[in-house]
Amino acid sequence: MNVRSQVSMVFHLDKCIGCHTCSIACKNIWTDRKGAEYMWWNNVETKPGTGYPTLWEDQDKYKGGWEKDKDGVKLKLQGKLGALANIFFNPVLPTVDDYYEPWTYRYEDLFNAPEGDDQPTARPISMISGKPMDIEAGPNWDDDLSGSPIYAANDPNFADITEEERQMLFEIERLVFFYLPRICNHCLNAGCVAACPAGAIYKRGEDGIVLVSQDKCRAWRMCISGCPYKKVYFNWSTGKSEKCILCYPRLETGQAPACFHSCVGRIRYLGVLLYDADRIPEVAASPDDQLVEAQRQIILDPNDPEVVAAARKSGVSDAMIEAAQKSPVYKFVKEWQLALPLHAEFRTLPMLFYVPPMLPVMAAEQRSGAYRLATDFFSSLENARVPIRYMARLFSAGNVAEVTAVYKKLIAVRVHRRAVAVGDISEEDAAKALAEGALDAEEADAIYRLTALPTFEDRFVIPPMAREMAIEATTDPFQHKPDAGFGYRQPPQRGW
């Protein structure tokens, strides 16, 4: 058992209001530089929809992530010979049109406009070429409009739903959408790391954060194609690839990342998970319908004495182990099994998890004119306005049973708390919902408290990363060059 620690995350989508505060916080800190104008390390998409960059989920187009073969898994992008053949031309890179051409406005058109009867306007100009342009796309171009046929009809996740379900979803009475915040998943089996010919991308040993060495990057851009989530970007000014660094300077002093800290809906949870690195190849090669459970099993119980001893042997600090024991992420992912990975079928083993959004509450009008809660809707997933197969394609590699189990738990918590707080649901109905969700009242209350009433300390359980100790402990006394972290050497420079 090779125990490693990973700073991991949970996004509770039922609480996301789509305000984009997280995106702006990240943008102001990290990507307001020349060449990074189009980068959104954190972006919020409306689903159903095509996302950013456009159709990033379509790996037939972009060739990201991994696929099964007879020996386990292989990069969907290419093998070593393919990398050599395409090293000066990557045929599956997203283009500017797949993102958007960043723009600003020529404000002197306002300030210097001559007097006249017409209102002067500032023309948009490209931040790349400096020339006038027409604005045709943006990072949230289909925001709140993805329920329309124009955008949502092209969502790759519609592949598994029936034509009838598709048409019903577009009816105005059933129109529904939800928000999906995305950052780098800091995967255990990261496709970007494997695809880089220069060995410039590495995973830090002490916290699992995936970083790009700006010194080693040679602008091959295979990392962009290898990442199925398209969360590696190319800086056209510096000629280097860049990505979300999970605000590791903040983490190293015990602070939450900027996007997490600024979240208005308080949807984000940050904690530590311990996992068995020896099982990564086995888990990544699991059948599609077993990927979620296999990834769940690779996560270890931080309270198990054997796991604690193995973690210490691997160099995991006591502070990190203690944080793992108090981790809200462990509760959502492993203990309650409410949070699921995004597109597990990409086989990168993402360490960012999502609690699926709850189904809209329905009500029925009584003869008196008042509205009452339609309690039968709580226990009827068949009446969901978003097809369960769509959610399964998004969060469980198409395994409907996994998503259904999560929704039964969420419904059980909702019904139980409604019975306690409002009293318009009978004890029998509440008990039935709890039984269907495989929960007891105590677990339902615990889920409710961590979802609706958490303090800052409940949502963010992270120790200082003790980076100075990590460097000292892993320094080669002969070369005086620090490793990337516990158990991970900095990748050697590889040329072609």
Secondary structure, DSSP 8 states (H G I E B T S, - for coil): --EEEEEEEEEEGGG-----HHHHHHHHHHS-STT-TT--SSEEEEESS-TTTTTTT-HHHH--SEEEETTEEEESS--HHHHHHTTT--TT---TTTS---EEEETHHHHS--S-SS----EEEETTT-SB------TTTTTTTTTSHHHHTT-GGGGGS-HHHHHHHHSGGG---EEEEE-----TT-HHHHH-TT--EEE-TTT--EEE-TTT--S--HHHHH-TT--EEEETTTTEEEE--TTHHHHTTT---HHHHT-SS--EEEEEEEEEGGGHHHHHTS-GGGHHHHHHHHEE-TT-HHHHHHHHHTT--HHHHHHHHT-HHHIIIIIS---EETTGGG-S--SEEEE-------EEE-TTS-EEE-HHHHT-GGG-SS-HHHHHHHHSTT-HHHHHHHHHHHHHHHHHHHHHHT--S-HHHHHHHHHHTT--HHHHHHHHHHHHS--HHHHB------HHHHHHHTB-TTT--B-SBTTB--------
